[in-house]
Amino acid sequence: MMLRPCPLCRKPVDLETAPWRPFCSERCKTRDLGAWASEDYRLAQEPEAESGEGWTEETPRAD
Ligand SMILES: [Zn+2]
């Protein structure tokens, strides 16, 4: 057992056996990739294009 916290939800993940390591689940892996992609997209925008609404961090849902 080599437990490390999931980068997204901090749930312990067994790095030796977890299929989605270092994430605890496909959901966390997908969510992380989505966050990275949206960040990249945001950086590609001209600052003037931002109205301010796009900078609000999405509140993690406790599910
Ligand atoms: Zn997770």
N, CA, C, O and the ligand as a Tripos MOL2 file, in Angstrom:
@<TRIPOS>MOLECULE
protein
  253   251    64     0     0
PROTEIN
NO_CHARGES

@<TRIPOS>ATOM
      1 N           0.8480   -1.2100    0.0000 N.3       1 MET1
      2 CA          0.0000    0.0000    0.0000 C.3       1 MET1
      3 C           0.8740    1.2470    0.0000 C.2       1 MET1
      4 O           1.8080    1.3650    0.7930 O.2       1 MET1
      5 N           0.5670    2.1500   -0.8740 N.am      2 MET2
      6 CA          1.2930    3.4110   -0.9490 C.3       2 MET2
      7 C           0.2530    4.5000   -1.1390 C.2       2 MET2
      8 O          -0.0340    4.9340   -2.2540 O.2       2 MET2
      9 N          -0.3000    4.9240   -0.0170 N.am      3 LEU3
     10 CA         -1.4120    5.8700   -0.0860 C.3       3 LEU3
     11 C          -0.9250    7.3070   -0.2270 C.2       3 LEU3
     12 O          -0.0450    7.7750    0.4950 O.2       3 LEU3
     13 N          -1.5390    7.9800   -1.1910 N.am      4 ARG4
     14 CA         -1.2870    9.4150   -1.3660 C.3       4 ARG4
     15 C          -2.6340   10.0880   -1.5620 C.2       4 ARG4
     16 O          -3.5590    9.4800   -2.1010 O.2       4 ARG4
     17 N          -2.7550   11.3280   -1.1340 N.am      5 PRO5
     18 CA         -4.0460   12.0070   -1.3130 C.3       5 PRO5
     19 C          -4.3080   12.3330   -2.7770 C.2       5 PRO5
     20 O          -3.4080   12.7380   -3.5130 O.2       5 PRO5
     21 N          -5.5610   12.1470   -3.1820 N.am      6 CYS6
     22 CA         -5.9800   12.5540   -4.5160 C.3       6 CYS6
     23 C          -5.7130   14.0520   -4.6810 C.2       6 CYS6
     24 O          -6.0600   14.8350   -3.7970 O.2       6 CYS6
     25 N          -5.1040   14.4630   -5.7920 N.am      7 PRO7
     26 CA         -4.7960   15.8820   -5.9990 C.3       7 PRO7
     27 C          -6.0310   16.7760   -5.9590 C.2       7 PRO7
     28 O          -5.9270   17.9700   -5.6770 O.2       7 PRO7
     29 N          -7.1740   16.2130   -6.2350 N.am      8 LEU8
     30 CA         -8.3900   17.0360   -6.2710 C.3       8 LEU8
     31 C          -9.1850   16.9890   -4.9820 C.2       8 LEU8
     32 O          -9.5400   18.0330   -4.4360 O.2       8 LEU8
     33 N          -9.4680   15.7930   -4.4870 N.am      9 CYS9
     34 CA        -10.3920   15.7080   -3.3550 C.3       9 CYS9
     35 C          -9.7080   15.2410   -2.0760 C.2       9 CYS9
     36 O         -10.3390   15.1480   -1.0240 O.2       9 CYS9
     37 N          -8.3900   14.9440   -2.1750 N.am     10 ARG10
     38 CA         -7.5950   14.5590   -0.9940 C.3      10 ARG10
     39 C          -7.9860   13.2070   -0.4190 C.2      10 ARG10
     40 O          -7.5720   12.8600    0.6870 O.2      10 ARG10
     41 N          -8.7560   12.4630   -1.1370 N.am     11 LYS11
     42 CA         -9.0750   11.1260   -0.6820 C.3      11 LYS11
     43 C          -7.8420   10.2400   -0.8810 C.2      11 LYS11
     44 O          -7.1940   10.3160   -1.9250 O.2      11 LYS11
     45 N          -7.5120    9.4070    0.1010 N.am     12 PRO12
     46 CA         -6.3330    8.5480   -0.0410 C.3      12 PRO12
     47 C          -6.4370    7.6250   -1.2570 C.2      12 PRO12
     48 O          -7.4630    6.9830   -1.4780 O.2      12 PRO12
     49 N          -5.3640    7.5730   -2.0340 N.am     13 VAL13
     50 CA         -5.3320    6.7590   -3.2420 C.3      13 VAL13
     51 C          -4.1370    5.8050   -3.1540 C.2      13 VAL13
     52 O          -3.0250    6.2160   -2.8210 O.2      13 VAL13
     53 N          -4.3810    4.5340   -3.4540 N.am     14 ASP14
     54 CA         -3.2920    3.5610   -3.4790 C.3      14 ASP14
     55 C          -2.5910    3.6720   -4.8260 C.2      14 ASP14
     56 O          -3.1340    3.2640   -5.8530 O.2      14 ASP14
     57 N          -1.3800    4.2260   -4.8170 N.am     15 LEU15
     58 CA         -0.6800    4.4770   -6.0740 C.3      15 LEU15
     59 C          -0.2530    3.1940   -6.7780 C.2      15 LEU15
     60 O           0.1010    3.2260   -7.9560 O.2      15 LEU15
     61 N          -0.2820    2.0700   -6.0740 N.am     16 GLU16
     62 CA          0.1420    0.8200   -6.7000 C.3      16 GLU16
     63 C          -0.9870    0.1300   -7.4500 C.2      16 GLU16
     64 O          -0.7430   -0.6280   -8.3890 O.2      16 GLU16
     65 N          -2.2150    0.3880   -7.0390 N.am     17 THR17
     66 CA         -3.3190   -0.3580   -7.6300 C.3      17 THR17
     67 C          -4.4430    0.5020   -8.1990 C.2      17 THR17
     68 O          -5.2420    0.0280   -9.0070 O.2      17 THR17
     69 N          -4.5040    1.7500   -7.7840 N.am     18 ALA18
     70 CA         -5.6240    2.5800   -8.2360 C.3      18 ALA18
     71 C          -5.5450    2.8110   -9.7450 C.2      18 ALA18
     72 O          -4.5210    3.2790  -10.2420 O.2      18 ALA18
     73 N          -6.6140    2.4880  -10.4780 N.am     19 PRO19
     74 CA         -6.5900    2.6180  -11.9420 C.3      19 PRO19
     75 C          -6.4720    4.0540  -12.4210 C.2      19 PRO19
     76 O          -6.0050    4.3010  -13.5330 O.2      19 PRO19
     77 N          -6.8880    4.9960  -11.6020 N.am     20 TRP20
     78 CA         -6.8770    6.3970  -12.0320 C.3      20 TRP20
     79 C          -5.8200    7.1920  -11.2940 C.2      20 TRP20
     80 O          -5.8760    8.4210  -11.2640 O.2      20 TRP20
     81 N          -4.8410    6.4950  -10.6900 N.am     21 ARG21
     82 CA         -3.7940    7.1960   -9.9540 C.3      21 ARG21
     83 C          -3.1260    8.2740  -10.8310 C.2      21 ARG21
     84 O          -3.0150    8.0700  -12.0390 O.2      21 ARG21
     85 N          -2.6910    9.3800  -10.2860 N.am     22 PRO22
     86 CA         -2.7340    9.6690   -8.8420 C.3      22 PRO22
     87 C          -4.1070   10.1300   -8.3550 C.2      22 PRO22
     88 O          -4.2490   10.5650   -7.2120 O.2      22 PRO22
     89 N          -5.1160   10.0330   -9.2200 N.am     23 PHE23
     90 CA         -6.4520   10.4480   -8.8100 C.3      23 PHE23
     91 C          -7.2070    9.2650   -8.2390 C.2      23 PHE23
     92 O          -6.8670    8.1100   -8.4930 O.2      23 PHE23
     93 N          -8.2340    9.5700   -7.4640 N.am     24 CYS24
     94 CA         -8.9800    8.5010   -6.8200 C.3      24 CYS24
     95 C         -10.0020    7.8920   -7.7610 C.2      24 CYS24
     96 O         -10.4660    6.7730   -7.5390 O.2      24 CYS24
     97 N         -10.3530    8.6200   -8.8070 N.am     25 SER25
     98 CA        -11.4250    8.1490   -9.6790 C.3      25 SER25
     99 C         -11.3230    8.8220  -11.0390 C.2      25 SER25
    100 O         -10.6130    9.8120  -11.2180 O.2      25 SER25
    101 N         -12.0590    8.2510  -11.9940 N.am     26 GLU26
    102 CA        -12.0960    8.8570  -13.3190 C.3      26 GLU26
    103 C         -12.6650   10.2650  -13.2510 C.2      26 GLU26
    104 O         -12.2550   11.1590  -13.9910 O.2      26 GLU26
    105 N         -13.6210   10.4400  -12.3450 N.am     27 ARG27
    106 CA        -14.2430   11.7550  -12.2110 C.3      27 ARG27
    107 C         -13.2110   12.8250  -11.8540 C.2      27 ARG27
    108 O         -13.1880   13.9090  -12.4370 O.2      27 ARG27
    109 N         -12.3510   12.4900  -10.8710 N.am     28 CYS28
    110 CA        -11.3410   13.4690  -10.4540 C.3      28 CYS28
    111 C         -10.3290   13.6990  -11.5740 C.2      28 CYS28
    112 O          -9.9100   14.8330  -11.8060 O.2      28 CYS28
    113 N          -9.9400   12.6430  -12.2620 N.am     29 LYS29
    114 CA         -8.9890   12.7980  -13.3650 C.3      29 LYS29
    115 C          -9.5720   13.7050  -14.4470 C.2      29 LYS29
    116 O          -8.8970   14.6080  -14.9410 O.2      29 LYS29
    117 N         -10.8190   13.4600  -14.8060 N.am     30 THR30
    118 CA        -11.4780   14.2450  -15.8450 C.3      30 THR30
    119 C         -11.6510   15.6910  -15.4020 C.2      30 THR30
    120 O         -11.4810   16.6270  -16.1820 O.2      30 THR30
    121 N         -11.9900   15.8420  -14.1480 N.am     31 ARG31
    122 CA        -12.1980   17.1890  -13.6230 C.3      31 ARG31
    123 C         -10.8910   17.9780  -13.6520 C.2      31 ARG31
    124 O         -10.8850   19.1680  -13.9660 O.2      31 ARG31
    125 N          -9.7880   17.3110  -13.3230 N.am     32 ASP32
    126 CA         -8.5020   17.9810  -13.3310 C.3      32 ASP32
    127 C          -8.1270   18.3960  -14.7420 C.2      32 ASP32
    128 O          -7.6610   19.5140  -14.9600 O.2      32 ASP32
    129 N          -8.3280   17.5050  -15.6980 N.am     33 LEU33
    130 CA         -8.0150   17.8200  -17.0890 C.3      33 LEU33
    131 C          -8.8880   18.9700  -17.5790 C.2      33 LEU33
    132 O          -8.4320   19.8380  -18.3230 O.2      33 LEU33
    133 N         -10.1460   18.9650  -17.1520 N.am     34 GLY34
    134 CA        -11.0540   20.0290  -17.5440 C.3      34 GLY34
    135 C         -10.6110   21.3690  -16.9850 C.2      34 GLY34
    136 O         -10.6980   22.3910  -17.6660 O.2      34 GLY34
    137 N         -10.1390   21.3680  -15.7580 N.am     35 ALA35
    138 CA         -9.6720   22.5960  -15.1360 C.3      35 ALA35
    139 C          -8.4460   23.1210  -15.8600 C.2      35 ALA35
    140 O          -8.2950   24.3250  -16.0670 O.2      35 ALA35
    141 N          -7.5820   22.2060  -16.2390 N.am     36 TRP36
    142 CA         -6.3740   22.6080  -16.9520 C.3      36 TRP36
    143 C          -6.7300   23.1910  -18.3140 C.2      36 TRP36
    144 O          -6.1650   24.2000  -18.7360 O.2      36 TRP36
    145 N          -7.6640   22.5500  -18.9920 N.am     37 ALA37
    146 CA         -8.0640   22.9980  -20.3240 C.3      37 ALA37
    147 C          -8.7210   24.3670  -20.2550 C.2      37 ALA37
    148 O          -8.4520   25.2320  -21.0890 O.2      37 ALA37
    149 N          -9.5800   24.5650  -19.2660 N.am     38 SER38
    150 CA        -10.2700   25.8410  -19.1500 C.3      38 SER38
    151 C          -9.2790   26.9410  -18.7930 C.2      38 SER38
    152 O          -9.4280   28.0800  -19.2350 O.2      38 SER38
    153 N          -8.2720   26.6040  -17.9970 N.am     39 GLU39
    154 CA         -7.2390   27.5760  -17.6460 C.3      39 GLU39
    155 C          -6.4690   27.9780  -18.8970 C.2      39 GLU39
    156 O          -6.1740   29.1570  -19.0980 O.2      39 GLU39
    157 N          -6.1470   27.0090  -19.7280 N.am     40 ASP40
    158 CA         -5.4230   27.2690  -20.9650 C.3      40 ASP40
    159 C          -6.2640   28.1420  -21.8860 C.2      40 ASP40
    160 O          -5.7600   29.0720  -22.5160 O.2      40 ASP40
    161 N          -7.5400   27.8290  -21.9500 N.am     41 TYR41
    162 CA         -8.4550   28.6010  -22.7860 C.3      41 TYR41
    163 C          -8.5370   30.0350  -22.2880 C.2      41 TYR41
    164 O          -8.5480   30.9820  -23.0750 O.2      41 TYR41
    165 N          -8.5920   30.1800  -20.9790 N.am     42 ARG42
    166 CA         -8.7100   31.5030  -20.3800 C.3      42 ARG42
    167 C          -7.4730   32.3490  -20.6980 C.2      42 ARG42
    168 O          -7.5850   33.5380  -20.9960 O.2      42 ARG42
    169 N          -6.3050   31.7280  -20.6340 N.am     43 LEU43
    170 CA         -5.0730   32.4480  -20.8970 C.3      43 LEU43
    171 C          -4.9750   32.8850  -22.3530 C.2      43 LEU43
    172 O          -4.2610   33.8330  -22.6820 O.2      43 LEU43
    173 N          -5.6930   32.1900  -23.2120 N.am     44 ALA44
    174 CA         -5.6510   32.5060  -24.6330 C.3      44 ALA44
    175 C          -6.5120   33.7210  -24.9620 C.2      44 ALA44
    176 O          -6.4350   34.2600  -26.0660 O.2      44 ALA44
    177 N          -7.3270   34.1490  -24.0080 N.am     45 GLN45
    178 CA         -8.2270   35.2590  -24.2500 C.3      45 GLN45
    179 C          -7.5300   36.5930  -23.9880 C.2      45 GLN45
    180 O          -6.6270   36.6880  -23.1570 O.2      45 GLN45
    181 N          -7.9650   37.6080  -24.7100 N.am     46 GLU46
    182 CA         -7.5020   38.9520  -24.4160 C.3      46 GLU46
    183 C          -8.1330   39.4010  -23.0940 C.2      46 GLU46
    184 O          -9.3110   39.1340  -22.8580 O.2      46 GLU46
    185 N          -7.3720   40.0750  -22.2340 N.am     47 PRO47
    186 CA         -7.9260   40.5140  -20.9410 C.3      47 PRO47
    187 C          -9.1770   41.3640  -21.1010 C.2      47 PRO47
    188 O         -10.0740   41.3180  -20.2590 O.2      47 PRO47
    189 N          -9.2410   42.1290  -22.1610 N.am     48 GLU48
    190 CA        -10.4040   42.9980  -22.3750 C.3      48 GLU48
    191 C         -11.6790   42.1880  -22.5870 C.2      48 GLU48
    192 O         -12.7840   42.6800  -22.3590 O.2      48 GLU48
    193 N         -11.5150   40.9460  -23.0230 N.am     49 ALA49
    194 CA        -12.6760   40.1160  -23.3110 C.3      49 ALA49
    195 C         -13.3340   39.6060  -22.0310 C.2      49 ALA49
    196 O         -14.4750   39.1440  -22.0480 O.2      49 ALA49
    197 N         -12.6000   39.6950  -20.9220 N.am     50 GLU50
    198 CA        -13.1550   39.2080  -19.6740 C.3      50 GLU50
    199 C         -14.0810   40.2430  -19.0480 C.2      50 GLU50
    200 O         -13.6920   41.3940  -18.8520 O.2      50 GLU50
    201 N         -15.2780   39.8400  -18.7420 N.am     51 SER51
    202 CA        -16.2190   40.7380  -18.0970 C.3      51 SER51
    203 C         -16.0830   40.6660  -16.5820 C.2      51 SER51
    204 O         -16.6340   41.4940  -15.8560 O.2      51 SER51
    205 N         -15.3460   39.6670  -16.1180 N.am     52 GLY52
    206 CA        -15.1860   39.4960  -14.6850 C.3      52 GLY52
    207 C         -15.9140   38.2780  -14.1760 C.2      52 GLY52
    208 O         -15.5420   37.7090  -13.1500 O.2      52 GLY52
    209 N         -16.9380   37.8790  -14.8760 N.am     53 GLU53
    210 CA        -17.7250   36.7470  -14.4160 C.3      53 GLU53
    211 C         -16.9510   35.4390  -14.5480 C.2      53 GLU53
    212 O         -17.1480   34.5040  -13.7730 O.2      53 GLU53
    213 N         -16.0790   35.3920  -15.5300 N.am     54 GLY54
    214 CA        -15.3460   34.1550  -15.8030 C.3      54 GLY54
    215 C         -14.2900   33.8350  -14.7740 C.2      54 GLY54
    216 O         -13.7140   32.7470  -14.7970 O.2      54 GLY54
    217 N         -14.0240   34.7550  -13.8750 N.am     55 TRP55
    218 CA        -12.9530   34.5350  -12.9160 C.3      55 TRP55
    219 C         -13.4540   33.9150  -11.6140 C.2      55 TRP55
    220 O         -12.6610   33.5720  -10.7380 O.2      55 TRP55
    221 N         -14.7310   33.7780  -11.4960 N.am     56 THR56
    222 CA        -15.2750   33.1870  -10.2840 C.3      56 THR56
    223 C         -14.9400   31.7020  -10.2270 C.2      56 THR56
    224 O         -15.2680   30.9460  -11.1420 O.2      56 THR56
    225 N         -14.3010   31.3000   -9.1710 N.am     57 GLU57
    226 CA        -13.9580   29.8920   -9.0320 C.3      57 GLU57
    227 C         -15.2030   29.0760   -8.7710 C.2      57 GLU57
    228 O         -16.0700   29.4520   -7.9820 O.2      57 GLU57
    229 N         -15.2690   27.9410   -9.4600 N.am     58 GLU58
    230 CA        -16.4060   27.0690   -9.2500 C.3      58 GLU58
    231 C         -16.3120   26.4250   -7.8750 C.2      58 GLU58
    232 O         -15.2810   25.8610   -7.5090 O.2      58 GLU58
    233 N         -17.3760   26.5140   -7.1370 N.am     59 THR59
    234 CA        -17.3790   25.9430   -5.7990 C.3      59 THR59
    235 C         -17.4710   24.4280   -5.8760 C.2      59 THR59
    236 O         -18.4170   23.8870   -6.4470 O.2      59 THR59
    237 N         -16.4830   23.7400   -5.2990 N.am     60 PRO60
    238 CA        -16.5240   22.2660   -5.3140 C.3      60 PRO60
    239 C         -17.7870   21.7530   -4.6240 C.2      60 PRO60
    240 O         -18.1600   22.2050   -3.5410 O.2      60 PRO60
    241 N         -18.4200   20.8090   -5.2780 N.am     61 ARG61
    242 CA        -19.6260   20.2470   -4.6870 C.3      61 ARG61
    243 C         -19.2680   19.0750   -3.7970 C.2      61 ARG61
    244 O         -18.4650   18.2170   -4.1630 O.2      61 ARG61
    245 N         -19.8630   19.0530   -2.6500 N.am     62 ALA62
    246 CA        -19.6320   17.9520   -1.7220 C.3      62 ALA62
    247 C         -20.5660   16.7990   -2.0760 C.2      62 ALA62
    248 O         -21.7240   16.7760   -1.6580 O.2      62 ALA62
    249 N         -20.0670   15.8710   -2.8260 N.am     63 ASP63
    250 CA        -20.8930   14.7350   -3.2290 C.3      63 ASP63
    251 C         -20.1110   13.4730   -3.0170 C.2      63 ASP63
    252 O         -20.6120   12.3830   -3.2910 O.2      63 ASP63
    253 ZN        -10.4100   12.4000   -5.9550 Zn       64 ZN64
@<TRIPOS>BOND
     1     1     2 1
     2     2     3 1
     3     3     4 2
     4     3     5 am
     5     5     6 1
     6     6     7 1
     7     7     8 2
     8     7     9 am
     9     9    10 1
    10    10    11 1
    11    11    12 2
    12    11    13 am
    13    13    14 1
    14    14    15 1
    15    15    16 2
    16    15    17 am
    17    17    18 1
    18    18    19 1
    19    19    20 2
    20    19    21 am
    21    21    22 1
    22    22    23 1
    23    23    24 2
    24    23    25 am
    25    25    26 1
    26    26    27 1
    27    27    28 2
    28    27    29 am
    29    29    30 1
    30    30    31 1
    31    31    32 2
    32    31    33 am
    33    33    34 1
    34    34    35 1
    35    35    36 2
    36    35    37 am
    37    37    38 1
    38    38    39 1
    39    39    40 2
    40    39    41 am
    41    41    42 1
    42    42    43 1
    43    43    44 2
    44    43    45 am
    45    45    46 1
    46    46    47 1
    47    47    48 2
    48    47    49 am
    49    49    50 1
    50    50    51 1
    51    51    52 2
    52    51    53 am
    53    53    54 1
    54    54    55 1
    55    55    56 2
    56    55    57 am
    57    57    58 1
    58    58    59 1
    59    59    60 2
    60    59    61 am
    61    61    62 1
    62    62    63 1
    63    63    64 2
    64    63    65 am
    65    65    66 1
    66    66    67 1
    67    67    68 2
    68    67    69 am
    69    69    70 1
    70    70    71 1
    71    71    72 2
    72    71    73 am
    73    73    74 1
    74    74    75 1
    75    75    76 2
    76    75    77 am
    77    77    78 1
    78    78    79 1
    79    79    80 2
    80    79    81 am
    81    81    82 1
    82    82    83 1
    83    83    84 2
    84    83    85 am
    85    85    86 1
    86    86    87 1
    87    87    88 2
    88    87    89 am
    89    89    90 1
    90    90    91 1
    91    91    92 2
    92    91    93 am
    93    93    94 1
    94    94    95 1
    95    95    96 2
    96    95    97 am
    97    97    98 1
    98    98    99 1
    99    99   100 2
   100    99   101 am
   101   101   102 1
   102   102   103 1
   103   103   104 2
   104   103   105 am
   105   105   106 1
   106   106   107 1
   107   107   108 2
   108   107   109 am
   109   109   110 1
   110   110   111 1
   111   111   112 2
   112   111   113 am
   113   113   114 1
   114   114   115 1
   115   115   116 2
   116   115   117 am
   117   117   118 1
   118   118   119 1
   119   119   120 2
   120   119   121 am
   121   121   122 1
   122   122   123 1
   123   123   124 2
   124   123   125 am
   125   125   126 1
   126   126   127 1
   127   127   128 2
   128   127   129 am
   129   129   130 1
   130   130   131 1
   131   131   132 2
   132   131   133 am
   133   133   134 1
   134   134   135 1
   135   135   136 2
   136   135   137 am
   137   137   138 1
   138   138   139 1
   139   139   140 2
   140   139   141 am
   141   141   142 1
   142   142   143 1
   143   143   144 2
   144   143   145 am
   145   145   146 1
   146   146   147 1
   147   147   148 2
   148   147   149 am
   149   149   150 1
   150   150   151 1
   151   151   152 2
   152   151   153 am
   153   153   154 1
   154   154   155 1
   155   155   156 2
   156   155   157 am
   157   157   158 1
   158   158   159 1
   159   159   160 2
   160   159   161 am
   161   161   162 1
   162   162   163 1
   163   163   164 2
   164   163   165 am
   165   165   166 1
   166   166   167 1
   167   167   168 2
   168   167   169 am
   169   169   170 1
   170   170   171 1
   171   171   172 2
   172   171   173 am
   173   173   174 1
   174   174   175 1
   175   175   176 2
   176   175   177 am
   177   177   178 1
   178   178   179 1
   179   179   180 2
   180   179   181 am
   181   181   182 1
   182   182   183 1
   183   183   184 2
   184   183   185 am
   185   185   186 1
   186   186   187 1
   187   187   188 2
   188   187   189 am
   189   189   190 1
   190   190   191 1
   191   191   192 2
   192   191   193 am
   193   193   194 1
   194   194   195 1
   195   195   196 2
   196   195   197 am
   197   197   198 1
   198   198   199 1
   199   199   200 2
   200   199   201 am
   201   201   202 1
   202   202   203 1
   203   203   204 2
   204   203   205 am
   205   205   206 1
   206   206   207 1
   207   207   208 2
   208   207   209 am
   209   209   210 1
   210   210   211 1
   211   211   212 2
   212   211   213 am
   213   213   214 1
   214   214   215 1
   215   215   216 2
   216   215   217 am
   217   217   218 1
   218   218   219 1
   219   219   220 2
   220   219   221 am
   221   221   222 1
   222   222   223 1
   223   223   224 2
   224   223   225 am
   225   225   226 1
   226   226   227 1
   227   227   228 2
   228   227   229 am
   229   229   230 1
   230   230   231 1
   231   231   232 2
   232   231   233 am
   233   233   234 1
   234   234   235 1
   235   235   236 2
   236   235   237 am
   237   237   238 1
   238   238   239 1
   239   239   240 2
   240   239   241 am
   241   241   242 1
   242   242   243 1
   243   243   244 2
   244   243   245 am
   245   245   246 1
   246   246   247 1
   247   247   248 2
   248   247   249 am
   249   249   250 1
   250   250   251 1
   251   251   252 2
@<TRIPOS>SUBSTRUCTURE
     1 MET1         2 RESIDUE 1 A MET
     2 MET2         6 RESIDUE 1 A MET
     3 LEU3        10 RESIDUE 1 A LEU
     4 ARG4        14 RESIDUE 1 A ARG
     5 PRO5        18 RESIDUE 1 A PRO
     6 CYS6        22 RESIDUE 1 A CYS
     7 PRO7        26 RESIDUE 1 A PRO
     8 LEU8        30 RESIDUE 1 A LEU
     9 CYS9        34 RESIDUE 1 A CYS
    10 ARG10       38 RESIDUE 1 A ARG
    11 LYS11       42 RESIDUE 1 A LYS
    12 PRO12       46 RESIDUE 1 A PRO
    13 VAL13       50 RESIDUE 1 A VAL
    14 ASP14       54 RESIDUE 1 A ASP
    15 LEU15       58 RESIDUE 1 A LEU
    16 GLU16       62 RESIDUE 1 A GLU
    17 THR17       66 RESIDUE 1 A THR
    18 ALA18       70 RESIDUE 1 A ALA
    19 PRO19       74 RESIDUE 1 A PRO
    20 TRP20       78 RESIDUE 1 A TRP
    21 ARG21       82 RESIDUE 1 A ARG
    22 PRO22       86 RESIDUE 1 A PRO
    23 PHE23       90 RESIDUE 1 A PHE
    24 CYS24       94 RESIDUE 1 A CYS
    25 SER25       98 RESIDUE 1 A SER
    26 GLU26      102 RESIDUE 1 A GLU
    27 ARG27      106 RESIDUE 1 A ARG
    28 CYS28      110 RESIDUE 1 A CYS
    29 LYS29      114 RESIDUE 1 A LYS
    30 THR30      118 RESIDUE 1 A THR
    31 ARG31      122 RESIDUE 1 A ARG
    32 ASP32      126 RESIDUE 1 A ASP
    33 LEU33      130 RESIDUE 1 A LEU
    34 GLY34      134 RESIDUE 1 A GLY
    35 ALA35      138 RESIDUE 1 A ALA
    36 TRP36      142 RESIDUE 1 A TRP
    37 ALA37      146 RESIDUE 1 A ALA
    38 SER38      150 RESIDUE 1 A SER
    39 GLU39      154 RESIDUE 1 A GLU
    40 ASP40      158 RESIDUE 1 A ASP
    41 TYR41      162 RESIDUE 1 A TYR
    42 ARG42      166 RESIDUE 1 A ARG
    43 LEU43      170 RESIDUE 1 A LEU
    44 ALA44      174 RESIDUE 1 A ALA
    45 GLN45      178 RESIDUE 1 A GLN
    46 GLU46      182 RESIDUE 1 A GLU
    47 PRO47      186 RESIDUE 1 A PRO
    48 GLU48      190 RESIDUE 1 A GLU
    49 ALA49      194 RESIDUE 1 A ALA
    50 GLU50      198 RESIDUE 1 A GLU
    51 SER51      202 RESIDUE 1 A SER
    52 GLY52      206 RESIDUE 1 A GLY
    53 GLU53      210 RESIDUE 1 A GLU
    54 GLY54      214 RESIDUE 1 A GLY
    55 TRP55      218 RESIDUE 1 A TRP
    56 THR56      222 RESIDUE 1 A THR
    57 GLU57      226 RESIDUE 1 A GLU
    58 GLU58      230 RESIDUE 1 A GLU
    59 THR59      234 RESIDUE 1 A THR
    60 PRO60      238 RESIDUE 1 A PRO
    61 ARG61      242 RESIDUE 1 A ARG
    62 ALA62      246 RESIDUE 1 A ALA
    63 ASP63      250 RESIDUE 1 A ASP
    64 ZN64       253 GROUP 0 **** ****
